[in-house]
């Protein structure tokens, strides 16, 4: 294997891992965030909202989807790259 090919593969690997790291870095603070208390506090006019009544996705679910999408994109990129290299036709050699 030539050095250019090794460098290209390593750069693709680093790019994929960078995408996974960036998506995790964006999603993890959201997953670890805690909700703010309602205005007025527990003794105010607004009663506190129980945790089971809140709607929407939890932060860890969003992080899991982001990491799964990054891994899936990396796998699909690798498969498409292998399919493209498999279809290359070699130039005919002259006798």
N, C-alpha and C positions, 0 to 999 in steps of 0.2 A: 504494500500500500504506500502510495506516495505521501510526502509530508504535507502537501497542500490538502489532500483528502482528510488526513488526520486533523489538521487545523480546522478545516471546515466542519467536520463532525463535532469537534470539541466546542467550536463557537456556537453551533446549533444547540448543543447540550446546555451550554452556559446561558444562552438566550431563553431556552425553555425554563430552566431553573430560576432565572431572573423574573420571568413572568409569574411563576408560582409564588416566589417570595414577595413580589409587589402586590399581588392579589391578596395574599395572606396579611401583609402589612396594612392594607386598607381595611380588610374585614375584621381583623382581631380587635382593634379598639372599639368597633361597633358591638362586637360580641361581649366585650367586658364592661360596657357602659352600664351604669345603673340609672334607673329613671328618677327624675326629680320629684320631690314630694308635691302634692297638690297645693295650690295657693291657699293660705289661711291655716295650714297645718292641721293636726288632728283635732284641735280645740276650736277651729274656725267653723264657718257656716258650711263649707264643703266637706263632706265626709271623705275619708281616704278610700281610694279605689282598691278593692282586693286584687291580688295578682292574677287570679284565674279569670277575671272579667276582661282584662286587656286584650286587644285584638292585634293581629299582625304577626309577622314571623319573628322568631327569636333570633338574637344575634348569632348564635352558634350555627343555626340552620343556614343563615345567609353566608357565613364563612364556609360552611361545608359545600354549599352550592358553588361558590366562587372557586374553591380549591378543586372541586370535581371538574368544573368547566375548564380550568387551566390544564389539568392532567389530561382530559379528553382532547383538548386542542393539541397538546404535545404529541399524543399518540397518533392522532389523525395526520398531523404534519409528517411524522416519521413514516407512516404507511403510504402517504401520497408520494413522498420522496423515494421510497423503495419502488413503488409502482412506476414512477417516471424513469428511474435508472434501469429498470427491467425491460422497458420498451425501447430503449435506445438501440438503434441498428448500427452495427459496425460497418465501416466502409469496406467494400470488396478489395481484396488484395490482388495485385497484378502478378501473373505468373512469369 
